Amino acid sequence: MIQRRAFLLASVALAGMPGSLLANPRVKGAARSVKLNGARAPVEVVEDELGVPHVRAASLHDAFFGQGYLVARDRLFQIDMEHRRDMGRMAEAFGPRFVAADRAARLFLYRGDIDAELAALPPGVLECAQGYVAGVNARIEELAADPAQLPLEYGILGISPLRWDIADLVRNRGISMGDADDEVRRAQLQARGLLDVDQLMIPLRPAWSFTVPKGLDVAAVSDADLGVLDPANRPMDFDPVQEASLDAEGRWGDRFALGSNAWTIAPSRSATGRPILANDPHLGIGRASPRHMCHLSAPGLDVIGAGAPGLPGIMQGHTDRFAFGRTNFHIDQTDLFILRTKEGDPGRYWHKGQWKAFETFEDEIAVKGEPPERVTLRYAAGRPIVSQDAARNRAVAFATVSMLPGANQRFAIIAINLSKDWASLRQAFKLHVSPTNHHYADIDGNTGWQTIGFTPRRPKHDGLLPAPGDGDFDWTGILPVEDMPHVYNPREGWFASANQMNLPADYPYRERIISFSWSDPFRYNRIAEVLRAQPKHRIEDSIALQHDVQSLPARALLKLLPANVSAEAAPAAALLRRWDCGIEADSAAALLYEMVMPALSTDFYDRIMPAAARDLIPSVNLSEMLRILASPDKRLGDDPAVARDAIIDRALAAGWKKAVEVGGADPARWKWGDLHRVTIAHSLASSPAIAAAFPKIDGGRSGGDGTTPMARGFNPKRGFNVTHGASYLFVADVGAWDNSRFLLLPGQSADPRSPRYRDFYPYWLAGAMQPLWFSEAAVDRHAAERLTLTPAAD
């Protein structure tokens, strides 16, 4: 169910909006030229009326040079801070409070043979990456010559951007906890005899039984084993690593809230007679956009769509031959290994029947205002040592696929962009490290789904708990792409992914363990419900489905409402019974529902969670709660059905009370969108100077929540503002490319001096998808500006 009123009125409202895209003040086709170091030949950039730059180059190098330059033009501070953070160079700019974070970041830099990694890349990929880095550096050099153009943050903070190096794309592997905290929690639960209770928070999918690895002392496992993986042990005091300021429950909730939708429609099910591919990645909302638009063309390359700022290439979009999209797949890519260190010699650990010396690297962290700090970084067989307790002869190694040789994710998107068809794509996928459902549809009418990402082979354990690090449980390689789940031209004529457990029924998951932790299937089930009912799917249908706010959890709740409720619960029950379960921005029932559900979850948790597990398990999984309420058992009490009805009755009463508190005494005036706002602020808005220079983009009301296809998630512990969702949406009419549509929140630029700072905000709120022009004729017809990047030597 789309937000009907907003969508139907979008064109009227936007036409009359001051400064809207329909009245672009810039001269159509205005041309200028800049001289830059790094380009090999002149590069033409045509920016269309919607702010999408179309790069026309004579070589792959120069096409990606154009992308690097344009990303740095629009998002330099964003990519510079991420680069500085990942390379462990925050302290040199911001002082000693960042030393711990820098040390942790440097522990996760690749220490292998950089030249060998670069030499192993497929043909053309290195050339593209070198062009991108040169483009970023060209913009930095341009700003050094004219500091007035610098993003405003640099003057306020008194810092300068870092130059990039191609080797850094290999070194930068990124620090991430993976599921290490899950492993520690499960070991602690096992020590208390409560391991099965963990499934109330993260149900295992497919069905699986826990097995404790032989030799693991679960009683010895503690939170201290996480070491630097725990954000509390590497505080940043800086919003780009926002998780450091959140409690464990908040981080857990946010982790499972993020996701994406994608579906692919074959010609047999399409009203156009061509494939349709739709994708809307759900990422953080509230800061700079996680996507940046670009069109790159050169001999052997023609690709358009959205890329991640700082990452070369286009992540979601289409080439001249095929459309491609992606959602998060779930792969368990990390493990904690508990090492026994030698008594009296903590620099050695027991592995495969002998004492081995840790590999060590000495590094120096520059610190603003203080002398440099020397650090020693330790590894066991290439696995970072994240914690060590010499007094207990104990160390913890963190195995992560991102630290393996060949795990060069920052080059993978380039290889995908250079592919020509399904066969060449599957070769490119071998570079792709992160877990992904990859969607494909080509101009010949073929469609395909391939799961990709490095999947460790674990012959002796399942990855659900830590394992002894003596070598018996070591990984034995990576699962080949060919052995990962995939389909090509499925007979159903469509497929979709929304982070649900999507291992095929006949997949041999016991021999090829991939994951047991998946997102709840609510979004997928609603998408499938809609697609199954549409014999001929249209572009407009994909747009409507991306903005669908029908709630399957709400449907489940309404089925459970008791026939007889208390006087306190009666008003809530009556309002919900009249509701169609659409989380509309203007819906009173939607507001009430969003107040009832936290109360229901809290009461259910208090009733079902053993007291001895509450410090380890902060909440209950939504689908698991609804399943148990639908079929209550003795965990709810001696009379489960009566207890269930009492829990729901109390939640209705509490939800009504909360709705009155936040919405006022008159239910006729309640509107979910009045609480559920979309606010974009600078990541450093806590600084008065930054806040003054970067005005908030706000006022927008939204429907939806984290379970609807139009995912507009929020964390009720921190308010009702939208915190995650699809800032970028894309629908491809495969082969008739100029019919494709997109949205980007809030705009291309993160600079408030730019007309592209917030120009897409009203379109995004209204769900008014815009044309993604691709053909040379369409781009030239809608050109707003022309820029030529000329080699400085010319």
Summary of the structure (lengths in Angstrom):
residues: 794
radius of gyration: 26.5
end to end distance: 56.7
largest distance: 85.1
contacts: 2751
relative contact order: 0.16
helix: 39%
strand: 23%
